[in-house]
Amino acid sequence: MDQVKKLKIVILSDNFTSTIIPPLIGEWGFSAYIEADGTKILYDVGNPGLPLLHNAKLLGYVCFSDKIKRFQPLLNTLVNDN
């Protein structure tokens, strides 16, 4: 296993985001954008929807938030089916 040479983690949303860094929106859960040596990962255990999209756009991850929007109908279906 190779060592990671460059690592970037951006917290997009958590329980305290809105109280620490307004005008970001907080929510129950945790979402982070992770980039390791050029590999991009969305780690999300929050509710699907507005906080993640809003914060990603506000923090400059517009392309990232646009990609998430494409999956929003699928996410809504999965959430409503359970």
Buried (B, 14 or more C-beta within 10 A) or exposed (E): EEEEEEEEEBBBBBEEBBEEEEEBBBBEBBBBBEBEEEEEEBEBEBBBBEBBBBBBBBBEBEEBBEEBEEEEEEBEEEEEEE
